[in-house]
Amino acid sequence: MITSGFTNAPVSQFLVFSTVIGALVASLTDTRYYIHIQVVPHLWNYGQFWRLLTWQACFTNSSEVLFAVLSFYQLRVIERLWGSRKFASFIISTLPYTTLLPPLLLTFVLRPLTFGHINHLPAGPTPIIFALLANYYAAIPYTYRYRLSPYAPSSTPNSAAASQSNANTDSSTSLWARSITLTSKWTSYAAALQLALSQLPGSILPAAVGWAVGTAYRRDVLPYAASWRIPGWMVGEEKKRGFEGLRARLDAERERDGPGGGLATGILAGETGEGARQRGQGQRRTLGEMVAEQFRGRS
């Protein structure tokens, strides 16, 4: 799972390229202003309810595109762990929740509670990233961890300094307690955190909803989401299954032919079949006999 690139991760590759291409198309066609959601005026005044389904189409600025691409690339290990079929099934089965819950919560909960202060929902598939990040947090272990502290622990070579160090144990412990422990996974969290903080306060909502949906999927709370799968041909698994069937058929034919089945019938026939038994009895053939047998044929 630590292989570089998109090896065994075609769905992640599609997400990365579609993120870049979608933002580029929206910029070239000047349609970026039709993707994000403002409850007032987009929904209540203009009646543009189609924005509820299209707000995750793409990001609208270059910094969000950069952090989204980094996040999808880091999260490709989830696809290698689950397989492309389950990975794509997860994205599609959770899409109704990640698409509809953020704008509905913004419209009917957050905006009334904040007296219209929170009115904006940024565009982009931030909930999908955080839904994957929740499973990344739960399923992928870290390889190492380290601490960041403003003060380094002092080394005391002599006894006088050692006694002074023992006297100041409480103060050094308090300094060390203020250190920050990081793991090898912090870069994956940092890129996604930038998306959650990019357009405050509205960008926090899709991140929180995505994390909640990913956690609910892992705990099998979402109805039929964990058991549903897309057809295998959509991610190229039918081709792999064809090769597996060919291998199973060859194994069945080899078992049916018995111990002598599957032996070579060309030049190597004498090396693996009767010729091997003759060598076991101490008989050896000359070069002329081997050439003559190729023209004469053997049973």
Secondary structure, 3 states (H helix, E strand, C coil): CCCCCCCCCHHHHHHHHHHHHHHHHHHHCCCHHHCCEEHHHHHCCCCCCCHHHHCCCCCCCHHHHHHHHHHHHHCHHHHHHHCHHHHHHHHHHCHHHHHHHHHHHHHHHHHHHCCCCCCEECCCCHHHHHHHHHHHHHHCCCCCEEEECCCCCCCCCCHHHHHHHHHCHHHHHHHHHCCEEEECCHHHHHHHHHHHCCCCCCCHHHHHHHHHHHHHHHCCCCCCCCCCCCCHHHHCHHHHHHHHHHHHHHHHHHHHHCCCCCCCCCCCHHHHCHHHHHHHCCCCCCHHHHHHHHHHCCC
